[in-house]
Amino acid sequence: MPVAREIESSFVRPKRVGIAFLAALSALALWAAIPGGAATAEAAKKPLALEKMFNSRYCEIFGVNPAPTGGFSVKVFNSVGLNKCPEAQWAALDFEAIAATEGWLIAAPNGPRHWLMDTIIGAKPTNPKNFGGIKMRQVATLETATLAPPPFTQFDIARNNTWVFNKGRTIHMLTDPFGNEYVMQAYTKTVDPTLNPNTLKNLASNPTAAIPAGWTFKSTKLKRPLSLKANGLATIIRDGVRSVYQQVK
């Protein structure tokens, strides 16, 4: 099983190509968000908690270059904890210009996406960068052999954090033919604009989701809080509409 690294789409041209990392990539990182300024040395030692994350919008930029050992090296930046990725600024971004300025082979967008957990624990502070008026922090640097893995491919992501879903929250789960369960952590409207927290329960009948034979999808209202921990590694997958899921271990 490869470690990190799911980018979707054709990277033939350095234009606004669609990408779906996990949220994937978004989801794989230990991003930073300290509202109101820099962290103190003491605060930096403690896991940070980002609260009220449910359905919050964020976006990412991937800076892609060839890796010295072959494949690609990807710098991941996202807006989590800094802003909600304003639509006007996001739509106006010139990714060819960003790639040229940063010295990247390609600059590519991921999202906008929306979180489905209530709290993220384990964020780390880093200094933000400004892309066309949207502040983002670098959250990871990844290496990948391919930029276009198919949906439902498993990836082991190197990270340490916890997603917390509150009691009463409806979660959406996939179960593979071996009985492994995966909880949806983020969705996007880039493939299906009708998706929102109320319509996600219908993915089993959505042909675009392309759920394979032998897999099952269900939505469940939590009777108690659910914590999904990643102690070093998290296994993730994405479906045909680029929703991202983390395996329950």
C-alpha atoms as a printed R data frame, in Angstrom:
    type eleno elety resid chain resno       x      y       z
1   ATOM     1    CA   MET     A     1   0.000  0.000   0.000
2   ATOM     2    CA   PRO     A     2   1.566  3.339  -0.968
3   ATOM     3    CA   VAL     A     3   2.294  5.907   1.720
4   ATOM     4    CA   ALA     A     4   0.703  9.344   0.932
5   ATOM     5    CA   ARG     A     5  -0.330 10.438  -1.812
6   ATOM     6    CA   GLU     A     6  -3.301 10.794  -3.851
7   ATOM     7    CA   ILE     A     7  -3.587 13.473  -6.459
8   ATOM     8    CA   GLU     A     8  -6.277 13.214  -9.051
9   ATOM     9    CA   SER     A     9  -6.500 14.412 -12.606
10  ATOM    10    CA   SER     A    10  -4.462 14.964 -15.643
11  ATOM    11    CA   PHE     A    11  -1.357 17.010 -15.006
12  ATOM    12    CA   VAL     A    12  -0.538 17.375 -18.672
13  ATOM    13    CA   ARG     A    13  -0.836 21.180 -18.569
14  ATOM    14    CA   PRO     A    14  -0.168 23.586 -15.684
15  ATOM    15    CA   LYS     A    15  -3.709 24.934 -15.672
16  ATOM    16    CA   ARG     A    16  -6.685 24.781 -13.305
17  ATOM    17    CA   VAL     A    17  -6.862 21.014 -13.284
18  ATOM    18    CA   GLY     A    18  -9.016 19.181 -10.781
19  ATOM    19    CA   ILE     A    19  -7.346 17.315  -7.930
20  ATOM    20    CA   ALA     A    20  -8.652 15.193  -5.136
21  ATOM    21    CA   PHE     A    21  -6.084 14.388  -2.503
22  ATOM    22    CA   LEU     A    22  -7.624 13.375   0.428
23  ATOM    23    CA   ALA     A    23  -8.339 15.759   1.850
24  ATOM    24    CA   ALA     A    24  -7.583 14.141   1.556
25  ATOM    25    CA   LEU     A    25  -4.586 15.896   1.511
26  ATOM    26    CA   SER     A    26  -6.368 18.333   3.428
27  ATOM    27    CA   ALA     A    27  -7.033 15.560   5.613
28  ATOM    28    CA   LEU     A    28  -3.695 14.091   5.811
29  ATOM    29    CA   ALA     A    29  -1.842 17.000   7.237
30  ATOM    30    CA   LEU     A    30  -1.163 18.378  10.659
31  ATOM    31    CA   TRP     A    31  -2.174 21.848   9.625
32  ATOM    32    CA   ALA     A    32  -1.998 24.863  11.688
33  ATOM    33    CA   ALA     A    33  -4.560 27.237  12.837
34  ATOM    34    CA   ILE     A    34  -4.168 29.552  15.718
35  ATOM    35    CA   PRO     A    35  -6.768 32.310  15.430
36  ATOM    36    CA   GLY     A    36  -5.456 35.721  16.255
37  ATOM    37    CA   GLY     A    37  -1.733 35.289  15.769
38  ATOM    38    CA   ALA     A    38   1.358 33.270  16.505
39  ATOM    39    CA   ALA     A    39   1.449 30.581  19.133
40  ATOM    40    CA   THR     A    40   3.462 30.872  22.296
41  ATOM    41    CA   ALA     A    41   6.205 28.333  22.916
42  ATOM    42    CA   GLU     A    42   4.038 26.686  25.555
43  ATOM    43    CA   ALA     A    43   1.001 26.500  23.276
44  ATOM    44    CA   ALA     A    44   3.090 25.007  20.500
45  ATOM    45    CA   LYS     A    45   3.825 22.005  22.730
46  ATOM    46    CA   LYS     A    46   0.155 21.148  23.151
47  ATOM    47    CA   PRO     A    47  -2.225 19.648  20.571
48  ATOM    48    CA   LEU     A    48  -4.379 22.413  19.179
49  ATOM    49    CA   ALA     A    49  -8.111 21.951  18.711
50  ATOM    50    CA   LEU     A    50 -10.028 23.487  15.825
51  ATOM    51    CA   GLU     A    51 -13.695 23.550  16.799
52  ATOM    52    CA   LYS     A    52 -16.997 24.132  14.988
53  ATOM    53    CA   MET     A    53 -15.530 22.616  11.844
54  ATOM    54    CA   PHE     A    54 -18.693 20.873  10.604
55  ATOM    55    CA   ASN     A    55 -19.453 21.929   7.009
56  ATOM    56    CA   SER     A    56 -16.727 24.579   7.127
57  ATOM    57    CA   ARG     A    57 -15.268 25.350   3.725
58  ATOM    58    CA   TYR     A    58 -11.574 25.265   2.861
59  ATOM    59    CA   CYS     A    59  -9.385 24.961  -0.218
60  ATOM    60    CA   GLU     A    60  -5.891 23.827  -1.092
61  ATOM    61    CA   ILE     A    61  -3.120 24.500  -3.581
62  ATOM    62    CA   PHE     A    62  -0.654 21.804  -4.595
63  ATOM    63    CA   GLY     A    63   2.800 22.801  -5.810
64  ATOM    64    CA   VAL     A    64   4.127 19.946  -7.952
65  ATOM    65    CA   ASN     A    65   7.719 19.354  -9.005
66  ATOM    66    CA   PRO     A    66   9.621 16.269 -10.183
67  ATOM    67    CA   ALA     A    67  11.058 14.288  -7.269
68  ATOM    68    CA   PRO     A    68  14.807 13.561  -7.336
69  ATOM    69    CA   THR     A    69  14.123  9.831  -7.031
70  ATOM    70    CA   GLY     A    70  11.403  9.776  -9.674
71  ATOM    71    CA   GLY     A    71   7.711 10.558  -9.541
72  ATOM    72    CA   PHE     A    72   6.571 13.855  -8.054
73  ATOM    73    CA   SER     A    73   7.125 15.968  -4.966
74  ATOM    74    CA   VAL     A    74   4.041 17.896  -3.859
75  ATOM    75    CA   LYS     A    75   3.891 20.847  -1.476
76  ATOM    76    CA   VAL     A    76   0.416 21.136   0.049
77  ATOM    77    CA   PHE     A    77  -1.018 24.452   1.214
78  ATOM    78    CA   ASN     A    78  -4.507 24.934   2.693
79  ATOM    79    CA   SER     A    79  -6.702 27.642   4.165
80  ATOM    80    CA   VAL     A    80  -7.907 25.724   7.235
81  ATOM    81    CA   GLY     A    81  -8.142 27.980  10.268
82  ATOM    82    CA   LEU     A    82  -7.256 31.098   8.253
83  ATOM    83    CA   ASN     A    83 -10.304 31.757   6.069
84  ATOM    84    CA   LYS     A    84 -13.187 30.031   4.288
85  ATOM    85    CA   CYS     A    85 -11.617 30.293   0.834
86  ATOM    86    CA   PRO     A    86 -13.625 33.283  -0.519
87  ATOM    87    CA   GLU     A    87 -15.181 32.326  -3.840
88  ATOM    88    CA   ALA     A    88 -14.240 35.498  -5.735
89  ATOM    89    CA   GLN     A    89 -10.553 35.242  -4.837
90  ATOM    90    CA   TRP     A    90 -10.505 31.491  -5.440
91  ATOM    91    CA   ALA     A    91 -12.072 31.829  -8.891
92  ATOM    92    CA   ALA     A    92  -9.613 34.577  -9.806
93  ATOM    93    CA   LEU     A    93  -6.439 32.645  -8.968
94  ATOM    94    CA   ASP     A    94  -4.019 32.276 -11.873
95  ATOM    95    CA   PHE     A    95  -2.386 28.921 -11.295
96  ATOM    96    CA   GLU     A    96   0.101 29.288 -14.140
97  ATOM    97    CA   ALA     A    97   1.303 32.547 -12.594
98  ATOM    98    CA   ILE     A    98   1.512 30.947  -9.129
99  ATOM    99    CA   ALA     A    99   3.596 28.075 -10.520
100 ATOM   100    CA   ALA     A   100   5.930 30.514 -12.257
101 ATOM   101    CA   THR     A   101   6.320 32.682  -9.155
102 ATOM   102    CA   GLU     A   102   6.951 29.730  -6.847
103 ATOM   103    CA   GLY     A   103   9.203 27.840  -9.243
104 ATOM   104    CA   TRP     A   104   6.854 24.851  -9.510
105 ATOM   105    CA   LEU     A   105   6.222 22.650 -12.511
106 ATOM   106    CA   ILE     A   106   2.493 22.873 -11.784
107 ATOM   107    CA   ALA     A   107   0.259 24.698  -9.325
108 ATOM   108    CA   ALA     A   108  -3.102 22.999  -9.018
109 ATOM   109    CA   PRO     A   109  -6.288 23.524  -6.984
110 ATOM   110    CA   ASN     A   110  -8.036 21.115  -4.658
111 ATOM   111    CA   GLY     A   111 -11.542 22.008  -3.602
112 ATOM   112    CA   PRO     A   112 -13.224 23.921  -2.262
113 ATOM   113    CA   ARG     A   113 -14.066 21.187   0.251
114 ATOM   114    CA   HIS     A   114 -16.197 20.953   3.383
115 ATOM   115    CA   TRP     A   115 -15.340 19.146   6.621
116 ATOM   116    CA   LEU     A   116 -17.780 16.731   8.264
117 ATOM   117    CA   MET     A   117 -16.229 16.344  11.713
118 ATOM   118    CA   ASP     A   118 -16.900 18.792  14.552
119 ATOM   119    CA   THR     A   119 -13.390 19.142  15.996
120 ATOM   120    CA   ILE     A   120  -9.865 18.574  14.733
121 ATOM   121    CA   ILE     A   121  -7.255 17.889  17.405
122 ATOM   122    CA   GLY     A   122  -3.548 17.955  16.657
123 ATOM   123    CA   ALA     A   123  -2.988 21.110  14.598
124 ATOM   124    CA   LYS     A   124   0.455 22.727  14.525
125 ATOM   125    CA   PRO     A   125   1.234 26.396  13.867
126 ATOM   126    CA   THR     A   126   3.190 27.482  10.774
127 ATOM   127    CA   ASN     A   127   3.545 30.809   8.993
128 ATOM   128    CA   PRO     A   128   0.940 31.566   6.292
129 ATOM   129    CA   LYS     A   129   1.576 32.464   2.656
130 ATOM   130    CA   ASN     A   130  -0.634 34.694   0.486
131 ATOM   131    CA   PHE     A   131  -1.962 33.373  -2.823
132 ATOM   132    CA   GLY     A   132  -4.013 36.020  -4.620
133 ATOM   133    CA   GLY     A   133  -5.474 37.338  -1.374
134 ATOM   134    CA   ILE     A   134  -6.100 33.894   0.149
135 ATOM   135    CA   LYS     A   135  -3.856 33.056   3.087
136 ATOM   136    CA   MET     A   136  -2.714 29.434   3.281
137 ATOM   137    CA   ARG     A   137  -0.216 27.439   5.301
138 ATOM   138    CA   GLN     A   138   1.983 24.663   4.014
139 ATOM   139    CA   VAL     A   139   0.763 21.521   5.732
140 ATOM   140    CA   ALA     A   140   2.759 18.769   4.063
141 ATOM   141    CA   THR     A   141   5.316 17.821   1.441
142 ATOM   142    CA   LEU     A   142   4.505 14.535  -0.236
143 ATOM   143    CA   GLU     A   143   6.010 12.219  -2.791
144 ATOM   144    CA   THR     A   144   3.901 10.229  -5.201
145 ATOM   145    CA   ALA     A   145   4.589  7.946  -8.130
146 ATOM   146    CA   THR     A   146   1.348  8.845  -9.902
147 ATOM   147    CA   LEU     A   147  -0.891 11.878 -10.055
148 ATOM   148    CA   ALA     A   148  -4.026 10.003 -11.072
149 ATOM   149    CA   PRO     A   149  -4.952  7.041  -8.837
150 ATOM   150    CA   PRO     A   150  -8.447  5.565  -9.337
151 ATOM   151    CA   PRO     A   151 -11.248  6.011  -6.782
152 ATOM   152    CA   PHE     A   152 -11.403  3.549  -3.865
153 ATOM   153    CA   THR     A   153  -7.624  3.173  -3.823
154 ATOM   154    CA   GLN     A   154  -6.260  2.936  -0.270
155 ATOM   155    CA   PHE     A   155  -3.502  5.281   0.824
156 ATOM   156    CA   ASP     A   156  -1.581  5.350   4.087
157 ATOM   157    CA   ILE     A   157  -1.093  8.973   5.100
158 ATOM   158    CA   ALA     A   158   1.605  9.980   7.577
159 ATOM   159    CA   ARG     A   159  -0.036 12.165  10.244
160 ATOM   160    CA   ASN     A   160  -0.962 12.379  13.913
161 ATOM   161    CA   ASN     A   161  -4.323 13.928  14.699
162 ATOM   162    CA   THR     A   162  -7.894 13.117  15.683
163 ATOM   163    CA   TRP     A   163 -11.256 13.834  14.050
164 ATOM   164    CA   VAL     A   164 -14.094 14.181  16.585
165 ATOM   165    CA   PHE     A   165 -17.720 13.720  15.510
166 ATOM   166    CA   ASN     A   166 -20.181 14.866  18.173
167 ATOM   167    CA   LYS     A   167 -23.027 12.841  19.630
168 ATOM   168    CA   GLY     A   168 -26.085 13.252  17.402
169 ATOM   169    CA   ARG     A   169 -24.034 13.922  14.274
170 ATOM   170    CA   THR     A   170 -24.945 11.846  11.210
171 ATOM   171    CA   ILE     A   171 -21.877 10.111   9.784
172 ATOM   172    CA   HIS     A   172 -21.532  8.434   6.391
173 ATOM   173    CA   MET     A   173 -19.675  5.150   6.137
174 ATOM   174    CA   LEU     A   174 -18.349  2.788   3.496
175 ATOM   175    CA   THR     A   175 -17.622 -0.873   4.214
176 ATOM   176    CA   ASP     A   176 -15.365 -2.793   1.843
177 ATOM   177    CA   PRO     A   177 -15.742 -6.512   0.966
178 ATOM   178    CA   PHE     A   178 -13.348 -7.424   3.814
179 ATOM   179    CA   GLY     A   179 -15.415 -5.662   6.470
180 ATOM   180    CA   ASN     A   180 -13.149 -2.614   6.823
181 ATOM   181    CA   GLU     A   181 -15.126  0.538   7.643
182 ATOM   182    CA   TYR     A   182 -14.380  4.076   6.467
183 ATOM   183    CA   VAL     A   183 -15.974  7.296   7.760
184 ATOM   184    CA   MET     A   184 -16.412 10.276   5.426
185 ATOM   185    CA   GLN     A   185 -14.358 13.230   6.613
186 ATOM   186    CA   ALA     A   186 -14.890 15.761   3.807
187 ATOM   187    CA   TYR     A   187 -16.909 16.297   0.646
188 ATOM   188    CA   THR     A   188 -16.712 18.599  -2.363
189 ATOM   189    CA   LYS     A   189 -19.212 20.037  -4.827
190 ATOM   190    CA   THR     A   190 -16.722 20.055  -7.698
191 ATOM   191    CA   VAL     A   191 -18.102 16.821  -9.195
192 ATOM   192    CA   ASP     A   192 -21.716 16.929  -7.976
193 ATOM   193    CA   PRO     A   193 -22.900 20.467  -7.097
194 ATOM   194    CA   THR     A   194 -25.996 19.073  -5.320
195 ATOM   195    CA   LEU     A   195 -23.962 17.561  -2.480
196 ATOM   196    CA   ASN     A   196 -24.461 18.978   1.005
197 ATOM   197    CA   PRO     A   197 -24.789 17.454   4.499
198 ATOM   198    CA   ASN     A   198 -28.443 16.600   3.798
199 ATOM   199    CA   THR     A   199 -27.910 14.865   0.446
200 ATOM   200    CA   LEU     A   200 -24.803 12.828   1.298
201 ATOM   201    CA   LYS     A   201 -27.037 10.048   2.646
202 ATOM   202    CA   ASN     A   202 -28.131  9.368  -0.953
203 ATOM   203    CA   LEU     A   203 -24.686  8.473  -2.302
204 ATOM   204    CA   ALA     A   204 -25.525  4.765  -2.491
205 ATOM   205    CA   SER     A   205 -27.974  5.567  -5.307
206 ATOM   206    CA   ASN     A   206 -25.764  8.225  -6.920
207 ATOM   207    CA   PRO     A   207 -24.163  6.678 -10.024
208 ATOM   208    CA   THR     A   208 -21.367  9.247 -10.011
209 ATOM   209    CA   ALA     A   209 -20.178  7.971  -6.634
210 ATOM   210    CA   ALA     A   210 -19.394  4.704  -8.437
211 ATOM   211    CA   ILE     A   211 -19.506  2.536  -5.318
212 ATOM   212    CA   PRO     A   212 -18.055 -0.845  -6.394
213 ATOM   213    CA   ALA     A   213 -19.815 -4.179  -6.128
214 ATOM   214    CA   GLY     A   214 -19.197 -5.718  -2.731
215 ATOM   215    CA   TRP     A   215 -18.964 -2.328  -0.990
216 ATOM   216    CA   THR     A   216 -21.818 -0.926   1.112
217 ATOM   217    CA   PHE     A   217 -22.695  2.640   2.078
218 ATOM   218    CA   LYS     A   218 -24.794  3.741   5.030
219 ATOM   219    CA   SER     A   219 -25.551  6.832   7.103
220 ATOM   220    CA   THR     A   220 -25.823  6.556  10.894
221 ATOM   221    CA   LYS     A   221 -26.750  9.025  13.636
222 ATOM   222    CA   LEU     A   222 -24.219  8.783  16.449
223 ATOM   223    CA   LYS     A   223 -25.472  7.804  19.892
224 ATOM   224    CA   ARG     A   224 -22.127  8.833  21.397
225 ATOM   225    CA   PRO     A   225 -19.138 10.889  20.190
226 ATOM   226    CA   LEU     A   226 -16.807  9.242  17.681
227 ATOM   227    CA   SER     A   227 -13.054  9.913  17.662
228 ATOM   228    CA   LEU     A   228 -11.008  8.800  14.667
229 ATOM   229    CA   LYS     A   229  -7.342  8.819  15.619
230 ATOM   230    CA   ALA     A   230  -4.323  8.732  13.360
231 ATOM   231    CA   ASN     A   231  -1.322  7.675  15.402
232 ATOM   232    CA   GLY     A   232   1.355  8.092  12.787
233 ATOM   233    CA   LEU     A   233  -0.636  6.689   9.867
234 ATOM   234    CA   ALA     A   234  -4.195  7.038   8.607
235 ATOM   235    CA   THR     A   235  -5.662  4.919   5.812
236 ATOM   236    CA   ILE     A   236  -7.873  6.916   3.470
237 ATOM   237    CA   ILE     A   237  -9.895  6.399   0.314
238 ATOM   238    CA   ARG     A   238 -12.065  8.600  -1.898
239 ATOM   239    CA   ASP     A   239 -15.195  7.790  -3.868
240 ATOM   240    CA   GLY     A   240 -16.293  8.793  -7.369
241 ATOM   241    CA   VAL     A   241 -17.554 12.206  -6.230
242 ATOM   242    CA   ARG     A   242 -14.226 12.839  -4.465
243 ATOM   243    CA   SER     A   243 -15.554 12.566  -0.938
244 ATOM   244    CA   VAL     A   244 -12.739 11.445   1.349
245 ATOM   245    CA   TYR     A   245 -12.979  8.752   4.043
246 ATOM   246    CA   GLN     A   246 -10.707  7.553   6.850
247 ATOM   247    CA   GLN     A   247 -10.563  3.917   7.884
248 ATOM   248    CA   VAL     A   248 -11.820  3.030  11.367
249 ATOM   249    CA   LYS     A   249  -9.109  1.092  13.209
